[in-house]
Structure formats: structure tokens, C-alpha cells
Amino acid sequence: MTRREIRDSAFKLVFEQLLRDDDINELYAIAEEIDEITVNDEVKKIVEGTIEHSAELDEIISGYSKSRSISRISKLNLAILRIALYESIYDENTPMNAAISEAIKLSMVYTYQEDTSFINGVLGAFSRDHGKKEDENA
């Protein structure tokens, strides 16, 4: 399974959890039952990490979303943004630019063009600030 396929499966599960607010283990069972979403340890790591840190990730998103409050961001966009930020902050094996690039690719598949621009804007601003903080700490 490629990293992109892992991320795509994780996105679908995070999005489904946002819609249904079901226990994630129940969603894993449903996904395995219908056999349309792959659930493995790598997918679970992204899903569970994203869910575990969702409040912190939403706070970051709120800080960089100048045009929309968190309640006005679509669940699709929110899932994409949360995963990208989770990977950027907590996954040592995923460079920030790769996480952002993959988020844009996900948004191009699952959202509207203006949503892709919005996601790119939020993640780009986060990346610029994060780069500045890293430079200050060096």
C-alpha cells in the first residue's frame, strides 16, 4: 500500500467519523466489512492521531482560517486539514511540504476548486509560520 493510499483511507475514516461521531473501532469494523477502505496499522496511526489531537488541530486551523470559522468549514475540508496538520506536526517521517502537497491532491479529488484554494491558503500560512519558528529555534 502506498503512502497516498494510506492517507486516502485515513481521510475517508476521519471524514466518516466527523459525520457520524461513532466510535472509531466501529468504523474500522464497517470499513473492513464493506471492503472498500483499507484498514491497517499505518491507516490507524493517522486516524487515531488525528482524532486524538483534533481539538489542538482545530485551534490551529481557526488561527489560520481568515475567511471561515471552524463551524463553517466543510467536514471534507476539515478532515483534509486535520490530517495534513497532524502529519506535519506529529509524523517525523512526513516532511511538512509532502503533507501539504498530499492534502492539496486529496482536496483536488474530493472537494471544489475554491476549497482547494482555501486548504492551500490555510496550510501555506501555517507552513510559513512554522518555518519561521524553526529558523528562530536553530
Secondary structure as GFF3:
##gff-version 3
##sequence-region A 1 138
A	DSSP	alpha_helix	3	20	.	.	.	ID=ss1
A	DSSP	alpha_helix	24	34	.	.	.	ID=ss2
A	DSSP	alpha_helix	41	52	.	.	.	ID=ss3
A	DSSP	alpha_helix	54	64	.	.	.	ID=ss4
A	DSSP	three_ten_helix	70	72	.	.	.	ID=ss5
A	DSSP	alpha_helix	75	90	.	.	.	ID=ss6
A	DSSP	alpha_helix	96	110	.	.	.	ID=ss7
A	DSSP	alpha_helix	113	137	.	.	.	ID=ss8
###
